[in-house]
Amino acid sequence: MSKKEKISNWNDGDSGSFKDGTKFRLANVRAPEKHQFGGSRATKVVSGMTSRSNGSVYVRIVGRDRYGRQIVNMSNKDGSINQRMRSKGYVNKGRW
């Protein structure tokens, strides 16, 4: 079941927080951290995907990671954000 959420900010290309303060991570997406090579680009890519819908996204929670963040499948009017990030090369390496 999906619920509608509003994104507050992206920490890097695969994690961020919602307006209510809940932290999340995209399922099956691996992007570099902001301070790593390619990190700021990954953050701009995913931020651009969600800004087209003014930060409003549909979220399906699939689990939690070791830091307590929600692992989510996310989509907006343009389709799955997880899938589009993976198609751009930000592919999971066997972890959430």
BASE-838954 format. One record per atom (N, C-alpha, C, CB): residue number from 1; z, x, y; atom name. Coordinates in steps of 0.001 Angstrom, whole numbers. Each point is the difference from the previous one (the first is absolute). Glycine has a CB too. Example, Ala and Ser with C-alpha at 12.3 -4.5 7.8 and 13.67 -1.06 7.14 Angstrom:
BEGIN
[pt 1,[7800,13190,-5690],'N']
[pt 1,[0,-890,1190],'CA']
[pt 1,[0,900,1200],'C']
[pt 1,[1246,-1892,-1173],'CB']
[pt 2,[-1966,1542,2223],'N']
[pt 2,[60,820,1190],'CA']
[pt 2,[730,-770,1090],'C']
[pt 2,[-2145,1184,-628],'CB']
***
This chain:
BEGIN
[pt 1,[0,831,-1180],'N']
[pt 1,[0,-831,1180],'CA']
[pt 1,[0,877,1246],'C']
[pt 1,[1206,-1823,-1249],'CB']
[pt 2,[-2089,1560,2158],'N']
[pt 2,[-111,783,1224],'CA']
[pt 2,[754,-661,1140],'C']
[pt 2,[-2217,851,-759],'CB']
[pt 3,[2744,-13,1632],'N']
[pt 3,[606,-529,1214],'CA']
[pt 3,[-583,735,1195],'C']
[pt 3,[2131,-597,-1231],'CB']
[pt 4,[-2133,-53,2366],'N']
[pt 4,[-581,589,1197],'CA']
[pt 4,[1062,832,710],'C']
[pt 4,[-1629,-1928,231],'CB']
[pt 5,[1255,3128,161],'N']
[pt 5,[899,913,698],'CA']
[pt 5,[-708,575,1208],'C']
[pt 5,[1193,554,-2142],'CB']
[pt 6,[-424,14,3059],'N']
[pt 6,[-540,671,1187],'CA']
[pt 6,[456,1461,-74],'C']
[pt 6,[31,-2163,1426],'CB']
[pt 7,[-973,3088,-1300],'N']
[pt 7,[321,1424,-83],'CA']
[pt 7,[521,489,1342],'C']
[pt 7,[-1757,332,-1775],'CB']
[pt 8,[2879,388,1721],'N']
[pt 8,[580,592,1202],'CA']
[pt 8,[-663,1347,280],'C']
[pt 8,[2198,-1180,-433],'CB']
[pt 9,[-2214,2046,-587],'N']
[pt 9,[-639,1305,156],'CA']
[pt 9,[-322,617,-1351],'C']
[pt 9,[1215,324,2155],'CB']
[pt 10,[-2137,617,-2124],'N']
[pt 10,[-368,799,-1177],'CA']
[pt 10,[644,1371,148],'C']
[pt 10,[-2211,-1248,-302],'CB']
[pt 11,[2965,1679,-714],'N']
[pt 11,[614,1333,17],'CA']
[pt 11,[-1027,1065,-362],'C']
[pt 11,[2223,-1003,-612],'CB']
[pt 12,[-3095,671,-315],'N']
[pt 12,[-1110,866,-400],'CA']
[pt 12,[-1067,-900,-609],'C']
[pt 12,[1530,2024,-410],'CB']
[pt 13,[-2444,-1478,-370],'N']
[pt 13,[-1115,-781,-500],'CA']
[pt 13,[306,-964,-1120],'C']
[pt 13,[-1334,1858,677],'CB']
[pt 14,[2554,-1792,-1229],'N']
[pt 14,[312,-917,-1103],'CA']
[pt 14,[1376,-651,99],'C']
[pt 14,[-1471,1384,-1396],'CB']
[pt 15,[2179,-1201,2511],'N']
[pt 15,[1306,-638,143],'CA']
[pt 15,[295,-348,1461],'C']
[pt 15,[802,1262,-2013],'CB']
[pt 16,[69,-2240,2177],'N']
[pt 16,[347,-445,1348],'CA']
[pt 16,[1131,-998,-58],'C']
[pt 16,[-2344,384,763],'CB']
[pt 17,[2453,-1197,289],'N']
[pt 17,[1039,-1022,25],'CA']
[pt 17,[-519,-1273,656],'C']
[pt 17,[1763,1785,84],'CB']
[pt 18,[-1153,-2886,-502],'N']
[pt 18,[-341,-1301,559],'CA']
[pt 18,[873,-271,1218],'C']
[pt 18,[-702,-848,-2276],'CB']
[pt 19,[363,-199,3033],'N']
[pt 19,[743,-370,1213],'CA']
[pt 19,[1480,-235,-282],'C']
[pt 19,[-2084,-1016,906],'CB']
[pt 20,[2413,511,-2115],'N']
[pt 20,[1402,-277,-323],'CA']
[pt 20,[769,1253,-426],'C']
[pt 20,[-692,-2292,-675],'CB']
[pt 21,[23,3462,681],'N']
[pt 21,[655,1260,-344],'CA']
[pt 21,[-148,416,-1449],'C']
[pt 21,[1582,-508,1769],'CB']
[pt 22,[-2135,-348,-2613],'N']
[pt 22,[-204,322,-1411],'CA']
[pt 22,[-1040,1105,-130],'C']
[pt 22,[603,-2360,-664],'CB']
[pt 23,[-262,3396,-110],'N']
[pt 23,[-930,1106,-222],'CA']
[pt 23,[-847,-290,-1235],'C']
[pt 23,[1609,1635,1074],'CB']
[pt 24,[-2862,-1175,-1030],'N']
[pt 24,[-911,-254,-1116],'CA']
[pt 24,[-860,1218,-275],'C']
[pt 24,[-24,-2434,562],'CB']
[pt 25,[-585,2410,-1736],'N']
[pt 25,[-971,1018,-404],'CA']
[pt 25,[-1125,-727,-715],'C']
[pt 25,[1777,1840,-206],'CB']
[pt 26,[-3022,-1432,451],'N']
[pt 26,[-1141,-614,-667],'CA']
[pt 26,[-54,426,-1459],'C']
[pt 26,[-1254,-54,2173],'CB']
[pt 27,[1054,-891,-3060],'N']
[pt 27,[-89,280,-1434],'CA']
[pt 27,[-1298,740,-316],'C']
[pt 27,[1383,-2049,-502],'CB']
[pt 28,[-1284,3062,-351],'N']
[pt 28,[-1158,749,-504],'CA']
[pt 28,[-822,679,1083],'C']
[pt 28,[-63,-1593,-1855],'CB']
[pt 29,[693,1940,2962],'N']
[pt 29,[-670,729,1079],'CA']
[pt 29,[809,1256,273],'C']
[pt 29,[-954,-2136,1027],'CB']
[pt 30,[270,3284,-947],'N']
[pt 30,[659,1268,307],'CA']
[pt 30,[-702,605,1204],'C']
[pt 30,[675,376,-2431],'CB']
[pt 31,[-3,-361,3557],'N']
[pt 31,[-546,604,1214],'CA']
[pt 31,[937,1129,427],'C']
[pt 31,[-1105,-2196,720],'CB']
[pt 32,[568,3206,-28],'N']
[pt 32,[857,1095,468],'CA']
[pt 32,[1022,-496,1025],'C']
[pt 32,[-1877,1619,-413],'CB']
[pt 33,[3002,-913,478],'N']
[pt 33,[1002,-301,1028],'CA']
[pt 33,[-597,343,1361],'C']
[pt 33,[1932,452,-1610],'CB']
[pt 34,[-1356,-1024,2660],'N']
[pt 34,[-544,193,1352],'CA']
[pt 34,[-112,1473,384],'C']
[pt 34,[980,-2194,629],'CB']
[pt 35,[1,3003,-1047],'N']
[pt 35,[15,1419,375],'CA']
[pt 35,[-888,875,-893],'C']
[pt 35,[2305,-355,847],'CB']
[pt 36,[-2848,-207,-1921],'N']
[pt 36,[-865,755,-899],'CA']
[pt 36,[-1450,-102,445],'C']
[pt 36,[1599,-399,-1885],'CB']
[pt 37,[-2436,1292,1383],'N']
[pt 37,[-1423,-12,328],'CA']
[pt 37,[-600,-1351,-395],'C']
[pt 37,[-145,2517,-322],'CB']
[pt 38,[-526,-3165,1250],'N']
[pt 38,[-624,-1288,-244],'CA']
[pt 38,[935,-1189,171],'C']
[pt 38,[-1496,1171,-1536],'CB']
[pt 39,[2750,-919,1823],'N']
[pt 39,[983,-1072,110],'CA']
[pt 39,[-220,-909,1192],'C']
[pt 39,[1585,1489,-1116],'CB']
[pt 40,[-1876,-894,2273],'N']
[pt 40,[-191,-842,1185],'CA']
[pt 40,[-1279,-830,-138],'C']
[pt 40,[1220,1700,1421],'CB']
[pt 41,[-2230,-1140,-2078],'N']
[pt 41,[-1230,-760,-226],'CA']
[pt 41,[257,-1181,-934],'C']
[pt 41,[-1353,2091,350],'CB']
[pt 42,[2102,-1865,-1421],'N']
[pt 42,[319,-1087,-942],'CA']
[pt 42,[775,-1108,710],'C']
[pt 42,[46,1648,-1914],'CB']
[pt 43,[868,-1270,2794],'N']
[pt 43,[778,-990,744],'CA']
[pt 43,[-900,-805,920],'C']
[pt 43,[2011,1485,-110],'CB']
[pt 44,[-2966,-817,765],'N']
[pt 44,[-938,-700,883],'CA']
[pt 44,[-900,-953,-785],'C']
[pt 44,[44,1963,1559],'CB']
[pt 45,[-454,-1543,-2750],'N']
[pt 45,[-877,-837,-836],'CA']
[pt 45,[705,-1294,-384],'C']
[pt 45,[-1141,2057,-888],'CB']
[pt 46,[2351,-1947,346],'N']
[pt 46,[709,-1201,-452],'CA']
[pt 46,[451,-845,1188],'C']
[pt 46,[762,1229,-2052],'CB']
[pt 47,[-394,-598,3145],'N']
[pt 47,[389,-738,1200],'CA']
[pt 47,[-1182,-803,552],'C']
[pt 47,[1719,1769,522],'CB']
[pt 48,[-2896,-1173,-572],'N']
[pt 48,[-1201,-692,443],'CA']
[pt 48,[-315,-1212,-853],'C']
[pt 48,[-854,2152,845],'CB']
[pt 49,[1110,-2033,-2151],'N']
[pt 49,[-248,-1133,-898],'CA']
[pt 49,[892,-1188,332],'C']
[pt 49,[-675,1606,-1782],'CB']
[pt 50,[1924,-1323,2127],'N']
[pt 50,[935,-1097,268],'CA']
[pt 50,[-46,-464,1455],'C']
[pt 50,[1461,892,-1806],'CB']
[pt 51,[-1922,-64,2708],'N']
[pt 51,[-50,-421,1402],'CA']
[pt 51,[-1084,-1051,224],'C']
[pt 51,[838,2259,686],'CB']
[pt 52,[-1840,-2292,-1545],'N']
[pt 52,[-1058,-1013,115],'CA']
[pt 52,[559,-1410,-158],'C']
[pt 52,[-1650,1657,-890],'CB']
[pt 53,[2798,-1773,212],'N']
[pt 53,[635,-1320,-155],'CA']
[pt 53,[1316,-49,789],'C']
[pt 53,[-1056,-264,-2297],'CB']
[pt 54,[1143,1078,3345],'N']
[pt 54,[1198,66,859],'CA']
[pt 54,[1282,288,-766],'C']
[pt 54,[-1121,-1582,1516],'CB']
[pt 55,[1014,2355,-2595],'N']
[pt 55,[1176,383,-781],'CA']
[pt 55,[488,-1059,-964],'C']
[pt 55,[613,1410,1876],'CB']
[pt 56,[-1262,-2578,-1917],'N']
[pt 56,[389,-1050,-944],'CA']
[pt 56,[-696,242,-1333],'C']
[pt 56,[345,-1655,1889],'CB']
[pt 57,[456,1718,-2943],'N']
[pt 57,[-536,272,-1328],'CA']
[pt 57,[661,-903,-1026],'C']
[pt 57,[-460,2378,650],'CB']
[pt 58,[-190,-2512,-1797],'N']
[pt 58,[581,-707,-1139],'CA']
[pt 58,[507,1049,-970],'C']
[pt 58,[-1549,-2009,283],'CB']
[pt 59,[2767,1808,-775],'N']
[pt 59,[673,1005,-813],'CA']
[pt 59,[450,-607,-1314],'C']
[pt 59,[747,1204,2064],'CB']
[pt 60,[-988,-462,-3142],'N']
[pt 60,[554,-358,-1313],'CA']
[pt 60,[824,1185,-473],'C']
[pt 60,[-1959,-1551,-572],'CB']
[pt 61,[3249,1325,378],'N']
[pt 61,[917,1070,-416],'CA']
[pt 61,[-156,221,-1499],'C']
[pt 61,[1643,-572,1858],'CB']
[pt 62,[-1839,1841,-2253],'N']
[pt 62,[-162,308,-1420],'CA']
[pt 62,[1138,858,-545],'C']
[pt 62,[-2458,-155,316],'CB']
[pt 63,[3376,597,539],'N']
[pt 63,[1130,801,-466],'CA']
[pt 63,[713,689,1152],'C']
[pt 63,[-1182,346,-2159],'CB']
[pt 64,[2037,614,1802],'N']
[pt 64,[712,821,977],'CA']
[pt 64,[-97,1452,-429],'C']
[pt 64,[1585,-1894,567],'CB']
[pt 65,[-1600,2798,419],'N']
[pt 65,[-35,1421,-350],'CA']
[pt 65,[1409,585,31],'C']
[pt 65,[-2335,192,932],'CB']
[pt 66,[2436,1085,-1193],'N']
[pt 66,[1327,631,-95],'CA']
[pt 66,[727,48,1340],'C']
[pt 66,[-862,1362,-1888],'CB']
[pt 67,[153,-1612,2988],'N']
[pt 67,[627,-14,1319],'CA']
[pt 67,[355,-1416,440],'C']
[pt 67,[-1277,2061,586],'CB']
[pt 68,[1050,-3048,-1445],'N']
[pt 68,[334,-1382,312],'CA']
[pt 68,[-1083,-759,753],'C']
[pt 68,[2327,728,38],'CB']
[pt 69,[-3455,-64,209],'N']
[pt 69,[-1091,-685,703],'CA']
[pt 69,[-701,-974,-950],'C']
[pt 69,[-318,2003,1525],'CB']
[pt 70,[-220,-3078,-948],'N']
[pt 70,[-796,-936,-793],'CA']
[pt 70,[-1356,631,-292],'C']
[pt 70,[1187,-1995,1031],'CB']
[pt 71,[-1631,1897,-2271],'N']
[pt 71,[-1350,414,-370],'CA']
[pt 71,[-851,-1256,102],'C']
[pt 71,[791,1907,-1560],'CB']
[pt 72,[-1853,-1866,2372],'N']
[pt 72,[-743,-1227,298],'CA']
[pt 72,[-1503,157,-189],'C']
[pt 72,[1786,-595,1603],'CB']
[pt 73,[-2412,-529,-1935],'N']
[pt 73,[-1441,-166,113],'CA']
[pt 73,[-197,-759,1298],'C']
[pt 73,[-439,-2,-2554],'CB']
[pt 74,[-422,505,3418],'N']
[pt 74,[-151,-558,1337],'CA']
[pt 74,[-1449,-374,251],'C']
[pt 74,[1937,1365,810],'CB']
[pt 75,[-2141,-2487,-136],'N']
[pt 75,[-1352,-404,354],'CA']
[pt 75,[22,-714,1343],'C']
[pt 75,[-633,-194,-2435],'CB']
[pt 76,[-537,100,3038],'N']
[pt 76,[-174,-787,1226],'CA']
[pt 76,[-1347,-703,-103],'C']
[pt 76,[1428,1607,1402],'CB']
[pt 77,[-1939,-2095,-292],'N']
[pt 77,[-1246,-771,-32],'CA']
[pt 77,[-1190,814,-502],'C']
[pt 77,[884,-1351,1882],'CB']
[pt 78,[-801,2680,-1846],'N']
[pt 78,[-1090,865,-457],'CA']
[pt 78,[122,389,-1473],'C']
[pt 78,[-169,860,2318],'CB']
[pt 79,[1239,-1289,-2995],'N']
[pt 79,[178,307,-1414],'CA']
[pt 79,[1200,889,-264],'C']
[pt 79,[-2434,-234,-274],'CB']
[pt 80,[2468,834,-910],'N']
[pt 80,[1126,822,-439],'CA']
[pt 80,[42,1331,746],'C']
[pt 80,[-124,-1083,-2251],'CB']
[pt 81,[1239,1349,2892],'N']
[pt 81,[179,1270,696],'CA']
[pt 81,[211,1113,-1022],'C']
[pt 81,[984,-1187,2010],'CB']
[pt 82,[-249,882,-3094],'N']
[pt 82,[203,989,-1057],'CA']
[pt 82,[-1347,473,-547],'C']
[pt 82,[2215,-1061,-591],'CB']
[pt 83,[-3081,117,258],'N']
[pt 83,[-1312,339,-579],'CA']
[pt 83,[-852,786,987],'C']
[pt 83,[107,-2062,-1417],'CB']
[pt 84,[-102,1667,2676],'N']
[pt 84,[-820,714,984],'CA']
[pt 84,[511,1418,229],'C']
[pt 84,[-535,-2181,1095],'CB']
[pt 85,[1846,2393,-1132],'N']
[pt 85,[542,1359,147],'CA']
[pt 85,[-385,855,-1210],'C']
[pt 85,[1932,-894,1372],'CB']
[pt 86,[-1848,300,-2581],'N']
[pt 86,[-397,753,-1199],'CA']
[pt 86,[-1481,350,47],'C']
[pt 86,[1792,-1158,-1323],'CB']
[pt 87,[-2624,247,1810],'N']
[pt 87,[-1440,275,53],'CA']
[pt 87,[-321,1091,1022],'C']
[pt 87,[-452,-2371,-682],'CB']
[pt 88,[1352,2615,1625],'N']
[pt 88,[-186,1080,967],'CA']
[pt 88,[564,1319,-517],'C']
[pt 88,[95,-1680,1842],'CB']
[pt 89,[410,1696,-3077],'N']
[pt 89,[449,1241,-613],'CA']
[pt 89,[1502,186,-67],'C']
[pt 89,[-2078,937,792],'CB']
[pt 90,[2839,-1888,-292],'N']
[pt 90,[1458,102,-54],'CA']
[pt 90,[466,-638,-1306],'C']
[pt 90,[208,-54,2551],'CB']
[pt 91,[-371,836,-3637],'N']
[pt 91,[178,-541,-1351],'CA']
[pt 91,[1337,455,-581],'C']
[pt 91,[-2499,-16,-342],'CB']
[pt 92,[3123,-902,-377],'N']
[pt 92,[1260,264,-672],'CA']
[pt 92,[-181,1111,-1040],'C']
[pt 92,[719,-2396,377],'CB']
[pt 93,[282,3248,-478],'N']
[pt 93,[-24,1067,-987],'CA']
[pt 93,[989,-286,-1129],'C']
[pt 93,[-670,1631,1790],'CB']
[pt 94,[712,-2884,-2255],'N']
[pt 94,[857,-345,-1126],'CA']
[pt 94,[1370,-511,394],'C']
[pt 94,[-1209,1687,-1266],'CB']
[pt 95,[1443,-1904,2551],'N']
[pt 95,[1282,-551,455],'CA']
[pt 95,[-272,-1301,726],'C']
[pt 95,[1033,2307,199],'CB']
[pt 96,[77,-2966,229],'N']
[pt 96,[-140,-1229,772],'CA']
[pt 96,[-852,337,1170],'C']
[pt 96,[2223,-929,-726],'CB']
***
